[in-house]
Amino acid sequence: MRLLAIIPAYNEEATVGRVVAEIHSAMPDADVVVINDGSADSTASAAAASGAAVVNMPFNLGIGGAVQAGYRYAEQGGYDIAVQVDGDGQHDPSEMSAIAGPIMAGEADIVVGSRFLGRSGAAGFKSTRMRRIGISLFARVLSAMTGHRLTDPTSGFRACGRKTIRLFAREYPDDYPEVESLLLAHLAGFRIAEEPVKMRARGGGHSSITPIKSVYYMVKVMMVLFIWLVRKKPEREVWDA
Amino acid sequence: MHERIQIFSIVGSIGLLTLIFELVRRRRLKEKYSLVWLFTGFALLAVATIPGLLNSFGQVMGIYYTPTAFFLIAFFFLTLISLQFSVVISRLSERNKTMSQEVALLKQRIEELEKQGGRG
């Protein structure tokens, strides 16, 4: 099976090279593509120096647009599995194979690495208290909406199989893509699973969400989630080749 | 309706229609998007020139001050137009996103091919 690691990166010059190197040593057979989302720093050259393929967006599209470019790359390259890994170093590439496991076994179509699940529940970086409250709220709402038990829907550490790659290459949400893409996958009838992972404190850069904006962010995401209740399902032809 | 506001409404509607025609004629406004504007202009001109229309509309809606009915109609059409704008902008931004992704992927592909020695 051909596996692609997709690394969306926006101003991550300090960490992106190390992430790519860690992926190369954890999974030597995997290809790596860095989606440089219009960074103002030297993310592009840092990524290229590490030996990854680099796709330079002409301007900053935002995380959703950048990740989707990665899925397009995966689809055009005919990859069987795509694993999303953040460029800031908070995801541990040695856990990529665990996340890709259920896809390889044919048990799931999309697998999310959860920092709140199972044995990882006791250790690792868990984010701020405010953030955790928000995440658990989204998790409950999403679990109710999808019927899957989801504990970490905002995690950007995830693996997708062929069907999901095809769907995401054609349709991917812009605004709150981590959470919304799970609903999109659910509407398409895909099997969603979680695997326990440990997350590290980010190695550089800073979160896109400041504490002051947290509450506003939560309200907006909840509204967007409820809009998904009335969304039309994606056409089967979109992902069923 | 008072005479002065009627004259003002008629002149305004004709001015709007003239401007729309001129923009379409100079190809500054696509026909597709001019339709809802033309419809608005003609509707406003109709209610401005035929006071009976506006009076009966006002009575149906329970509006006692007739010029308000004129503004209500104008507001209704402007709402439709701005909604149409939002739909068009949504489609444009989706296409813009897709195109920039494709351009970026193509550039990467070209660089890859050049590295493989396809330059010569």
Contacts between the chains, C-beta under 8 A, distances in Angstrom:
chain1	res1	chain2	res2	distance
A	35	B	104	7.9
A	53	B	108	6.3
A	53	B	112	7.0
A	54	B	108	6.7
A	55	B	104	4.9
A	55	B	105	6.0
A	55	B	107	7.7
A	55	B	108	4.6
A	56	B	104	5.9
A	56	B	107	6.7
A	56	B	108	7.4
A	57	B	100	6.2
A	57	B	101	7.4
A	57	B	104	5.0
A	58	B	100	5.1
A	58	B	103	6.0
A	58	B	104	6.3
A	59	B	100	6.8
A	61	B	97	6.0
A	61	B	100	6.3
A	61	B	101	7.5
A	65	B	97	5.0
A	65	B	100	7.5
A	65	B	101	6.7
A	68	B	97	7.7
A	68	B	101	6.4
A	69	B	101	4.2
A	69	B	104	6.0
A	69	B	105	6.6
A	72	B	101	5.8
A	72	B	102	7.6
A	72	B	105	6.0
A	73	B	105	6.0
A	73	B	108	7.7
A	76	B	105	6.8
A	174	B	97	7.3
